[in-house]
């Protein structure tokens, strides 16, 4: 995490994902808990590009930021490299939502292929993932929304409206959830079992 200052130094805005955003200091105030022992300095910054506000806090007397809301989107390392790269590019492209949607769908595609689902199109592989109990029926409905939005863009469907940044963000949320379900949680379980066995 960065330190508090007149500018908040982040690689990308957590709202619009613009590269090297200008996040200027807007206001600051202190709070404490009911016993007066947990004292925090809250500092708010805003993005000059999108107008989004980032709220941060540090312990009183320290400039080190402990928490940030919203936090910048990050991709877990346990997601396979190709799917991870597509997802990172989707996150970095939220300000160009049509591209972000296609990249998010490509990440879903790469995740399913990593699980051995390589035959057919994305639609059939999503159905097969449900049949093989890799994802739930509910997740498949969410996944089909990602796929349909991406197909609209890839095939230049004149009847389909262009996605908004908010729609792209919702699709990215799905892809992050899918990565968590397919790769991150199993990896954490494996580490937990290994740690328990070694202790």
PyMOL commands that set and color helices and strands:
alter all, ss='L'
color gray80, all
select helices_A, chain A and resi 81-92+97-114+122-131+137-154+165-198
alter helices_A, ss='H'
color red, helices_A
select strands_A, chain A and resi 23-32+39-47+53-59+67-69
alter strands_A, ss='S'
color yellow, strands_A
deselect
rebuild
show_as cartoon
